[in-house]
Structures are given as structure tokens and as C-alpha cells.
Amino acid sequence: MHRLSSRRSVSALLRLRGPAAGCRTSAAAAVANTATENDVRGGPYPAVSRGWCNIAGPSHSLNLKSSLLSGRRYESTAAANDASPPPSAEKYEYQAEVSRLMDLIVNSLYSNKEVFLRELISNASDALDKLRFLSVTEPQLLKDAAADLDIRIQTDKDNGIISITDTGIGMTRQELVDCLGTIAQSGTAKFLKAVKESKESGSDSNLIGQFGVGFYSAFLVAERVVVSTKSPKSDKQYVWEGEANSSSYSIREETDPDKLIPRGTRLTLYLKNDDKGFAHPERIQKLVTNYSQFVSFPIYTWQEKGYTKEVEVDEDPAEAKQEGEDDKAERKKKTKKVIEKYWDWELTNETQPIWLRNPREVSTEEYNEFYRKTFNEYLDPLASSHFTTEGEVEFRSILYVPAASSMGKDDLANPKTKNIRLYVKRVFISDDFDGELFPRYLSFVKGVVDSNDLPLNVSREILQESRIVRIMRKRLVRKAFDMILGISLSENREDYEKFWDNYGKYLKLGCIEDRENHKRIGPLLRFFSSQSEHDMISLDEYVENMKPEQKDIYYVAADSVTSAKNAPFLEKLLEKDLEVLLLVDPIDEVAIQNLKSYKEKNFVDISKEDLDLGDKDEEKEKVTKQEFGQTCDWMKKRLGDKVASVQISNRLSSSPCVLVSGKFGWSANMERLMKAQTVGDPSSLEFMRSRRVFEINPDHPIIKNLNAACMNSPDAEDALRAIDLLYDAALVSSGFTPDDPAQLGGKIYEMMGMALSGKWLSAPEVQSTPGGSQTPGTLEAEIVEPVEAADSQK
């Protein structure tokens, strides 16, 4: 890891402080000290890297058009120097149609202007990597060993200038023409091709840029770009210059000795008026941290710094007179602390890519720290997974399960999240995906993915649909499930309870959207049951508790655990001690229906017709149907189209009747949910709810009375009204919504009036007056002993 020595810069700063005011070093003094400073460090950055003070103020005191490598300091003379055109510049025409090139770059290739810095840093990293690679067979390329392999970015916010300098391979005059003069030709791509075809090369070079338009992204923000480059293969330094709205460029030889560099390339961007905000040092530092934080070469940015020092304060004469002057006594001088500001290089990409390390060497604390820093989280993740995939597709990744959902428990409809950060060769590409790397139901998973051969389009921001991307997605999803399964198998049950509370709905959504991973999603699901109303159980626990003769997994859907457990559908199952899953979440029923089965056990909705509990007695059923068959037909005739049929029920024990859904129709819970949809289709609703089966309990007294009424008085008005009320009561108790609640209430009131008519009413007693006339008076209560009351009642 490259780290900037702050001790060295501070010592140089203290050495340069003069007696007058901190750091009053003139430009002439800087030039005079250049030779000495170069001898000490032997490098191309003597003035700035050794802590030379910039007393003139901010970065505008530097002439960025002048060389950063010359060891000299310049005042603001950029405008004066740029006024006269450079001598002996030869003009060239681009070797491609460029009439709409800049418009294409600005409006089509890149969706965000700030990526220009990522592209230029990637090119600089490639130049350094090429030099390091070629120096293995050509050691003379590194003959100037004083120039460290690094990248330096300096800004002039007042004039809107950005300078990016690397000490890489540089370019010759012909390479300038070939690489910067031919649109969409990539020098990196040609280099990689040559390396691949070389039989003598036994190693690979990890280069970033492979697109010829990467350099031209500079014109997203710059109206003019100047490239000054020196190749170790050439004795001359050349300058390439081009403008955004021009179809030609110029190349000239650098003749100014102050602007010569030992090796490498310096890009100077003269920003457009609307984009001069990019020249702020803080903005550059932020972009480097976001996009190029993990580039393998050190990146230094020119930043304003400060240190605290004490200075003497003049004493007030009035205070001195009051204290009395004692010449013999030593008086302590008064001082105050002030902050002295200066400019110096600061290492920006000092974070090592944790995913490149061996997982065995990384502690949990390091994983958690990386997670909090990368995703701006304050809670440690519930789990993490660090893995490397090799073979057909190679990439490294670290995935995390957050401790809490940042999107809210109910926000499942937003497929775009910024939870996955994609890197290509350690360069950040994008975190804005629409399901390419992770499906929507796993959008809560956060992490980084770094690939060396991921297929990208020309702007390096949009993934191309390819087999490699599909393979990556498949393996990422598999690792995410392994990580979640690890939480569920943890000894601490509260960890998975916390996970399920935050992300349970996401997994249920996966049952609907991802049929391929049903076997991975099933063990992770949790539900309440008739035998576990307070603690959710897994499907594995349900299967373990199944009766030996039980073949299916039973479930019922309702809006709450209480209503689900008290539903009449469960009566016979509770008697037989059969466990029933209680689905109380709106998405539960759809998820289970899409899951269909678990470990070869089918899911069965006990609120639908043809329920088989495995205890059929054909002889008894035959006798019951003969006894109540006529009653069923009588009820069906009365109810008409409200029900599809009336049948003898095998699921009731205490209730007189129940209304069940058709085998392929909506359940009562689903019908209620579909009615609540704002875009529900009434026609489909009518079609799905059309088949309802009215089941009666032949052992209940009400049904026995109606059976007698059917035999003796089938046209009795009271009996017919009893059938209507029975149906309405079954409608409500089964979870359906009555079409006319007011009419149902009227029927209940009528029946209550008939049942309670005169039950507690009695004639008031009459009190006799002395005159013999009887007038109503106040009734007096008589206290009667319980035994006497009983005798009188007898």
C-alpha cells in the first residue's frame, strides 16, 4: 500500500519557514533550491512533493500549463502564456468522420459528465502498467528510476484548469497520431493483442482501458485539451492539442526547457464555463475516491492543508501598568494559536481493495469496516460472503446482508437500487442496475463485484446482454442464498428473526419471480401455524411434525392469525391434531401457490373444495348422502346462482355450514385482496369468484332441523328464510364479503326479534286505591327465599 509520508512534508515545511512569516519563499528562491532538492530526492516532483509552501494563496498561483515536473513554481501567467500560439505546430485531420463526434460523446456515449476523470485516470494507469510490463524485457525503459510510478492531479479553480500527470510509458510522435488521431482506436487493445500473440510472454497484463473513445471523454467538460508526452523510446517530447468543436488537431515538439518531463504524459484540460466546478480540489478528490479508489498506482491530488503554530501577541499597555512592572521578575510572553495554510500533495487512493486479499486473512472487523465505509452504514451487517469465481467467468466479490432495510419493508416495486458496486479491474463502473446482476427480490443484498473480463459497451457503463453476464448473475444469486442460509442455521435464532422481519417479503416475491431457485428459497421461508401462533416455523419444521399418514402441507389464508385460527375450515383438522400454516401476509398465498410443493409434499388450501384428510368412510358417506341428498338439492334451489352446489362437508365439527371456494378459483382472502386493488378488473373478478360450494354439517342441530323442514314443509317461509340467513352467516364466517351488508343486518334483526319475542316481557301489576279504583302505581319488589321461589315455580 502506498502511503504519503506526512513527516517528510512537514519537516520540509519547517525547514522552509523563514523568520518573518511562516513560509515566505519566493519563486526565485524556489528556482535556486531546485538543484539541491533534486539531488536529495532525485525525483521529478521536487517543488511540490517536498512540501514547498504556496504563500500566494490557493492553487491559482500555479501555472498549470507549465510543467508540474520542472521543480519550479510559477505565478498566475496561464492567460499570458496561452495568448501566443506555440511555434512549429503541424495540423492533422482526424482519420475518421468527426463532424458529429463531440456531439456523440456528450449526448450518447456517457450518461454522466464526471466519468471523464475515471477514463483519464484509467488511461494513466494503463500507461504505468505498460511501462512496468515492458520493463521486464527492456530494463532500459526505467533508466530514469527517479520518476516514481504514480498519478498526480492538480487543479486551478479560478481559471478552470485540470492537469493529470503520470510517469508511464508516454508516446512518440507517431503514437500520438495513431492513438489520439484515430477515433475509436485503442492503444490498450492493440497492446493486449500483441501480448496475447507473443509466444515469449508467459504473463498477462491487467490493463483497464480498452476503448479508443476513453481519451475523448475529456471533451465532456473541456473546450481544449493539451497532451504533453515523453516516451523513453524517444529523445524528444511532443505536445498534442485539440479543441472540442474542431475536426483537426496539432502536434509540435516541446522546446520550452521548463516544461520538459523525464517520462510520461501530462493532460491539461481547459474546462468549459459551465463545467469549471470540476476544477475544485475537493470535487476532484471526491471523484477519485468514488471511481478510482482501488487503482493499483498511487494517485496524488493537490490539496490545501494547514498546521497550527503559536505566535506572540503584543501586550496591552494598560494591563501592564495595572499589574505593575517588575524589571527583575521574568514575565511570561502571551501567545495565541493560528493555523498556517499551505498546499501539498495528498495520497487519495489509500484504501486497499479488500476483495483481492485471501478471505482467511481478513477479519470480521475488517469486513464490517469496509461495509460501513463503502455503503455509508452505521450498523454492522448480519452476514457477509467473500468469494472468488474462476473458470469460465472470473470475478471477485464481497456480498453483505444489511442489518436493516434502507428502502422500507413494503418497497418491493423499485427494481433499481445502488446496492451493488461494479468494478472492472478495480475501476468503479456503475452502481445503477436494472436487474442485470441481481434479481429484484434480492435487491436488498449489498456488495462489490470486480471482474477482469466483464463485457461492457463503449461507455463502460451499461452491461451488454451476454452469456457471461447471465453466468455471473447465476453465481451471485447462489452465493447470496448460501449467505442467507447461513444466517438461518445460526445458533442465535434472533438473527434470522431480524432478517425475516426485514426481508421476508423479498423472499416471498422470489417464489413468484424465480422458479429456478424454488429449492433454495423454500428452506428460508417462515410462517405461523395452528400449533405455533407466536413463533414462526420453517417448512422443514412443519414436515418433521407431520403425521405419518399425512400426505400434504395444509394452509389457510386470512388477514390475521386470530381470524385464521378461528376459521371454520380448521375444525376437523384441529380435532385430528393436523398442523395448518396460517398465511397472514397478503403476499403469502400467491407465494405458496407458485411454490406448489416442498420436499414432494403438495400445498393444499383447506378453504377450497375436495379437501381430502385421508379418513374417508365410503359407506358412511353413502348413507349420509342418501339422508341429506334431498336437503342439499332443496338448499341449492333456494340459493340459486349464489353457489355452484351444496355438499356434505367432511371438514366441519362444530359449525353448521361453511362456504368454500372452487378448486381453481380465488379463495376468500384472495378475493378480498383483489377487490382492494385499484386496477382490479371486475370482469375477471366475477369469473374467478363465480364458483362457490356450500358445505353443510349433517351432525349439527340446525341442519337436522332444516332436513326435517325439507321433508315436511319445504315451502315454509321460515325455513326458506333460515336457509338465506345460514348462507349469509357462512359467507361472513368463511371470510367473504357480503354483497349487501344492510340486508344481512336486517335478516339478523328479524331472526332476533322472532327468537326474543315476549321472552322477558310481562304485564305490569295494578295497584288499588282506597276508593276502590285501580290505578297504575309503583311496583314494589318482594323478597322471596330461593326455596320458596323454587316451590312456587313448581
Secondary structure, DSSP 8 states (H G I E B T S, - for coil): -----HHHHHHHHHHH--SSSS----HHHHHHTHHHHHHHH-SS-HHHHTT---TT-SGGGS-TTS-SSSS----S-HHHHHHS--TT-EEEE-SS--TTHHHHIIIII-S-TTHHHHHHHHHHHHHHHHHHHHTTT-GGGG--TTS-S-EEEEEETTTTEEEEEE-S----HHHIIIIISSTT--HHHHHHHHHHH-SS--S--------TTTGGGGGGTEEEEEEEEE-TT-SSEEEEEEETT-SEEEEEE---GGG--SSEEEEEEEE-GGGGGGGSHHHHHHHHHHHSTT-SS-EEEEEEEEEEEEEE----HHHHHHH---SSS-----EEEEEEEEEEEEE------GGGS-GGG--HHHHHHHHHHHHT-SS--SEEEEEEE-SSS-EEEEEEE-SS-SS-TT--S---BS-EEEEETTEEEES-BSSSSS-GGGTT-EEEEEESS--B-TTSSSB---HHHHHHHHHHHHHHHHHHHHHHTSS-HHHHHHHHHHHHHHHHHHHHH-GGGHHHHGGG-EEEETTEEEEEEEHHHHHHT--TT--SEEEEE-SSHHHHHTSGGGHHHHHTT--EEEE-STTHHHHHHHH-EETTEEEEETTBSS---S---HHHHHHHHHHHHHHHHHHHHHHGGG-SEEEE-SS-SSSSEEEEE-TTS--HHHHHHHHH-TT--HHHHHHHTS-EEEEE-TTSHHHHHHHHHHHH-TT-HHHHHHHHHHHHHHHHHTT---S-HHHHHHHHHHHHHHHHTTSS------EE-TTS-EE----------HHHHHHHH-
